[in-house]
């Protein structure tokens, strides 16, 4: 149900759990946008199904799809993936989907942030309604935030710290009427955090018609409280070298909400930007692969960074063509009962 009270999740005692907290399920959305995928739509369907099957080995998956595609989802994704017919424009659930918050009693609610098609790049009216539709389907309370925010643009550590980039959140195509301080307050109010750590940059190549303007999930991932994986290539000829080194400097100088220095694990392998957009499922890390020799180095390095998780490589070349990776097309539902 939609929340009509003049209150925020923080005021109501809710905060967003970290991605590594136990999941009840993962939500995805089925690709169906011919204008984006063109002749690669079939390949995108194969890869989305591959990600869904990989995640479903560790937890249930709900696949939002346009009405009439439920049978295709069942056939392509398997019995552990539940189709959910909701009209959608696109298939990037991390960004257009709901954000889930939890209170101390283990009750789960939805935060409905505004979605504007990554700075008015694409049609987004249907996608902007997804969080409330999913909240209704799950029987959860919903808080509607008065500003634009995409799930791929931030991470939380579950202990009061949020990691994001200036490149995205301060872009004038998102919330031009809001100051940095107002955005920070909005993050505190609707995600239940205290400290905002601003990296200057996202991925150097994250610009153009299918870009997100520097989402943090293209260059980083939380490992645990006070521990961050960061894309920071040592090769000075790589486009992300200078940006990664500046991000590293900022992280090394930052302190989190508990006053801790942040421990950084560097992602520095050939094709490194490819591997950053990984998703933490229950007991696993779902890592994009390209079917190339570089995959072995990337999977090995991710395994070093996440030694307690099963490393699962998934083909994601078409997903990258569309503008993302496994993290961009997934959104976790924390364990708990509906608020």
C-alpha positions in Angstrom: 0.0 0.0 0.0 1.2 3.5 -0.6 2.2 5.5 2.4 0.1 8.7 2.9 1.8 9.8 6.2 4.1 12.7 6.2 7.0 10.6 7.4 10.3 9.2 6.1 11.7 5.7 6.4 14.3 7.1 8.9 11.6 8.7 11.1 9.7 5.4 11.0 12.8 3.4 12.1 13.7 1.9 8.7 17.2 1.7 7.0 18.5 -0.1 3.9 20.4 -3.4 4.7 23.6 -4.0 2.8 23.7 -6.2 -0.3 25.5 -9.0 1.6 22.7 -9.3 4.2 20.5 -12.4 3.7 18.1 -12.1 0.7 14.5 -13.4 0.6 14.7 -13.1 -3.2 16.1 -11.2 -6.1 13.9 -9.1 -8.5 14.8 -8.7 -12.2 13.0 -7.5 -15.3 12.8 -9.3 -18.7 14.3 -7.4 -21.7 11.7 -6.5 -24.3 12.7 -3.1 -25.7 13.5 -3.4 -29.4 14.7 0.2 -29.7 17.6 -0.6 -27.2 18.6 -4.1 -28.1 17.9 -4.2 -31.8 19.3 -7.4 -33.4 20.8 -8.3 -30.1 17.5 -8.8 -28.3 17.7 -12.6 -28.5 21.2 -12.5 -27.1 20.0 -10.2 -24.3 17.2 -12.7 -23.5 19.8 -15.5 -23.3 22.0 -13.5 -20.9 19.2 -12.3 -18.7 18.0 -15.9 -18.5 21.5 -17.0 -17.6 21.8 -14.5 -14.8 18.4 -15.4 -13.5 19.2 -19.1 -13.5 22.6 -18.4 -11.8 21.0 -16.4 -9.0 18.1 -18.9 -8.7 20.7 -21.5 -7.6 21.1 -19.5 -4.4 17.7 -17.8 -3.9 14.3 -17.3 -5.5 14.0 -14.9 -8.4 11.0 -12.7 -9.4 11.1 -11.7 -13.0 8.9 -8.7 -13.9 7.9 -8.8 -17.5 5.4 -7.2 -19.9 2.0 -8.9 -19.9 2.0 -11.8 -22.3 5.6 -12.8 -21.7 5.1 -14.9 -18.6 5.3 -18.2 -20.6 8.6 -17.2 -22.2 10.1 -16.3 -18.8 9.1 -19.7 -17.4 10.5 -21.5 -20.4 13.8 -19.6 -20.5 14.5 -19.1 -16.9 13.3 -22.3 -15.2 11.0 -23.3 -12.3 12.9 -21.2 -9.6 12.1 -17.9 -11.4 8.6 -16.5 -10.9 7.2 -14.2 -13.7 5.3 -11.2 -12.5 3.4 -9.3 -15.2 3.7 -5.6 -14.9 4.0 -3.1 -17.8 7.6 -1.9 -18.1 9.6 0.2 -20.5 13.0 -1.3 -19.9 14.8 -4.0 -17.9 17.2 -2.4 -15.4 15.7 -3.3 -12.1 18.5 -2.0 -10.1 17.7 1.5 -11.2 14.0 1.7 -11.8 12.9 -0.9 -9.3 12.1 -0.6 -5.5 14.7 -0.1 -2.8 13.9 -2.2 0.3 14.4 -1.0 3.9 14.1 -2.9 7.1 13.3 -1.9 10.7 14.6 -3.4 14.0 11.6 -5.8 14.1 12.6 -7.3 10.8 9.7 -5.7 8.9 10.4 -4.8 5.2 9.1 -1.7 3.3 9.7 -0.3 -0.1 11.2 3.1 -1.0 9.8 4.5 -4.2 12.4 6.9 -5.6 11.6 8.9 -8.7 13.1 7.6 -11.9 13.6 9.8 -14.9 15.2 7.5 -17.5 18.8 8.3 -16.5 18.5 12.0 -17.1 15.6 11.9 -19.6 17.5 9.7 -22.0 14.6 7.2 -22.4 10.8 6.8 -22.0 10.3 5.9 -18.3 6.6 6.4 -17.3 6.0 2.7 -16.8 9.3 2.1 -15.1 8.7 5.0 -12.7 5.6 3.1 -11.5 7.4 -0.2 -10.8 8.2 0.3 -7.1 4.7 1.0 -6.1 3.4 -1.9 -8.2 5.8 -4.3 -6.6 5.1 -3.0 -3.1 1.4 -3.7 -3.8 2.2 -7.2 -5.1 4.3 -8.0 -2.0 1.9 -6.3 0.4 4.5 -3.9 1.7 4.3 -0.4 3.0 5.7 2.1 0.5 7.5 5.4 1.1 7.7 7.8 -1.8 10.8 10.0 -2.0 10.6 13.4 -3.6 13.7 13.1 -5.7 15.4 11.1 -8.4 17.7 8.2 -7.4 18.8 5.0 -9.1 19.8 2.0 -7.2 23.1 1.6 -9.1 24.2 5.0 -8.0 24.9 4.0 -4.4 25.9 1.3 -2.0 25.2 1.1 1.8 27.3 -0.7 4.4 24.4 -1.4 6.8 26.2 0.5 9.5 25.3 4.1 8.5 27.6 4.7 5.5 26.6 5.3 1.9 29.1 5.3 -1.0 28.2 7.2 -4.2 29.7 9.4 -7.0 29.6 13.1 -7.6 29.7 12.3 -11.3 26.1 10.9 -11.1 24.3 12.3 -8.2 25.4 15.9 -8.8 24.7 15.7 -12.5 22.2 18.4 -13.4 20.1 16.0 -15.3 19.0 14.2 -12.1 17.9 16.7 -9.4 18.9 20.2 -10.7 17.0 22.1 -8.0 18.7 20.2 -5.1 22.1 21.2 -3.6 24.6 18.6 -2.5 23.5 19.1 1.1 19.9 18.6 0.2 20.7 15.4 -1.7 22.7 14.2 1.3 19.8 14.9 3.6 17.4 13.0 1.3 19.8 10.0 1.4 19.8 10.1 5.2 16.0 10.4 5.4 15.1 7.7 2.9 17.9 5.2 3.3 18.6 5.6 7.0 22.3 6.4 6.6 24.5 8.9 8.5 27.7 9.4 6.5 28.0 10.0 2.7 31.3 9.1 1.0 31.5 10.8 -2.3 33.8 9.3 -4.9 34.5 11.8 -7.7 34.1 9.4 -10.6 32.3 6.4 -12.0 33.6 4.4 -15.0 35.4 6.6 -17.6 33.4 5.0 -20.4 30.0 5.5 -18.7 28.9 8.3 -20.9 26.8 8.4 -24.1 23.3 7.3 -25.1 23.2 4.2 -22.9 25.1 5.6 -20.0 24.3 6.1 -16.3 26.6 9.1 -15.9 28.9 7.4 -13.5 27.1 4.9 -11.4 29.2 3.7 -8.5 28.4 0.0 -9.2 30.6 0.3 -12.3 33.7 1.0 -10.3 33.1 -0.4 -6.7 31.3 -2.8 -4.5 31.1 -3.1 -0.7 32.8 -6.3 0.6 31.8 -5.8 4.2 31.5 -2.9 6.6 34.6 -0.7 6.2 35.8 -2.8 3.2 35.4 -1.7 -0.5 36.4 -3.2 -3.8 37.5 -0.4 -6.1 38.4 -0.3 -9.8 41.8 1.4 -9.8 43.9 0.1 -12.7 47.7 0.6 -12.5 48.1 0.8 -16.3 48.3 4.5 -17.1 47.1 3.8 -20.7 43.7 2.6 -19.4 41.0 5.2 -19.5 40.0 4.5 -15.8 43.6 4.9 -14.5 43.5 8.6 -13.5 39.9 8.4 -12.3 40.5 5.3 -10.3 43.6 6.7 -8.6 41.6 9.8 -7.6 38.8 7.6 -6.3 41.4 5.6 -4.3 42.8 8.8 -2.8 39.3 9.9 -1.6 38.6 6.4 -0.1 41.9 6.3 1.7 41.2 9.7 3.3 37.5 9.0 4.1 36.1 7.8 7.4 32.9 5.9 7.6 29.9 6.3 10.0 31.7 4.3 12.7 34.9 6.5 12.3 36.8 3.7 10.6 39.3 4.1 7.8 38.1 2.2 4.8 40.1 -0.9 3.7 40.3 -1.0 -0.1 40.8 -4.1 -2.3 42.0 -3.0 -5.7 40.5 -4.5 -8.8 43.4 -4.3 -11.3 43.2 -7.0 -14.0 42.9 -6.8 -17.8 39.4 -5.7 -18.7 38.9 -4.7 -15.1 35.9 -2.4 -15.6 34.0 -5.4 -16.9 34.2 -7.3 -13.7 33.2 -4.5 -11.2 29.5 -4.8 -11.9 29.0 -8.1 -9.9 26.0 -9.0 -7.8 26.1 -10.5 -4.3 23.5 -13.3 -4.0 23.2 -15.5 -1.0 26.6 -17.2 -0.6 27.7 -16.2 -4.1 29.0 -13.4 -6.3 27.6 -13.3 -9.8 30.3 -12.0 -12.1 30.0 -10.9 -15.8 32.1 -12.7 -18.4 32.8 -12.1 -22.0 33.9 -15.5 -23.3 37.4 -14.2 -23.6 40.8 -15.2 -22.0 40.6 -12.2 -19.7 37.7 -13.9 -17.9 40.0 -16.2 -16.0 42.0 -13.4 -14.4 38.8 -11.5 -13.5 37.1 -14.4 -11.9 40.3 -15.3 -10.0 40.6 -11.8 -8.6 37.0 -11.6 -7.6 37.5 -14.9 -5.8 40.4 -13.4 -3.9 38.3 -10.4 -2.9 35.3 -12.5 -1.9 36.9 -15.7 -0.5 33.8 -16.8 1.4 31.5 -16.7 -1.7 31.1 -19.1 -4.6 32.2 -17.2 -7.7 29.8 -17.7 -10.6 30.6 -16.4 -14.0 27.7 -15.4 -16.4 27.9 -14.4 -20.0 27.1 -10.6 -20.1 28.3 -9.2 -23.5 24.9 -8.1 -24.7 24.0 -6.8 -21.2 27.2 -4.6 -21.5 26.1 -3.5 -24.9 22.8 -2.3 -23.3 24.7 -0.4 -20.7 25.3 -2.5 -17.7 26.1 -5.9 -16.0 24.6 -8.4 -13.6 24.4 -5.8 -10.8 22.4 -3.4 -13.0 19.7 -6.0 -13.7 19.1 -7.3 -10.2 17.7 -5.9 -6.9 17.7 -7.8 -3.6 14.8 -8.2 -1.3 16.0 -8.6 2.3 14.8 -11.3 4.6 11.9 -10.2 6.7 8.1 -9.8 6.9 6.2 -7.2 5.0 5.6 -4.0 6.9 
